[in-house]
Amino acid sequence: MNPTNSLSEGFAYLSVGDQDTTPSLTQVSRERDHFVDEDHKLLDVKLMKTFSAFRRHNEEPDLPALLSSITRGDKRLVTLTEEGAEELLTSQPSINLVLQKAWTGASFKELRQLSEFFVATQPLFVPLIII
C-alpha cells in the first residue's frame, strides 16, 4: 500500500473555490430591522447612482467614503464620517470584506444589518414612577 496515493486521493475531493469566505459578523434581529427588501433596494439604487462613475470604469470606490455614504443614507444607522469609517475598517477588517462583497453585488442590505451600525432605539414613552 502506497501512503502517498491514499493521501492524494483524499485531497482530490476537496474544493476551496466555492467556499463562502465572508466572516461571521453579528446581524440585528429581524424584529429590529423593519425594512423589507424593497426598502433596501431603494437605498441601494440611490447609493449606486451616487457611485456610478466607479461602476462605469469597473473600479472600486474609496471604501471609507462608501461606508460613510451608506450610514448617512439610513437614519436607523449610526452616522459615520469618512474618518470614522476608515478607523472602523482599520480596527475591524472583516467589515471590509462585507463591504467589498456588497459593492460587487450592488446590494448593501447585509451591511446595513450589521449590529455595529444599528442605533439602539429607545422607547418613545418611559413610564413615570411617582413615589
Secondary structure as GFF3:
##gff-version 3
##sequence-region A 1 131
A	DSSP	alpha_helix	3	11	.	.	.	ID=ss1
A	DSSP	alpha_helix	37	50	.	.	.	ID=ss2
A	DSSP	alpha_helix	52	56	.	.	.	ID=ss3
A	DSSP	alpha_helix	63	72	.	.	.	ID=ss4
A	DSSP	alpha_helix	82	91	.	.	.	ID=ss5
A	DSSP	alpha_helix	94	105	.	.	.	ID=ss6
A	DSSP	alpha_helix	109	112	.	.	.	ID=ss7
###
